[in-house]
Amino acid sequence: MNQPHQAYVGDITYISTQEGWLYLAVVIDLYSRQVVGWSNGGAYAD
């Protein structure tokens, strides 16, 4: 990549808590390697 805002990558991670699983989603700009967006979701039980 030779310019920002051309390609992005994302990942979703699940984190175990005492109340259940919490998810964290992140989007990163491949050029700058900066986080451009993220979201987390409420815990849910199995």
Secondary structure, DSSP 4 states (H G I P E B T S, - for coil): --STTS-EEEEEEEEEETTEEEEEEEEEETTT--EEEEEEEEEE--
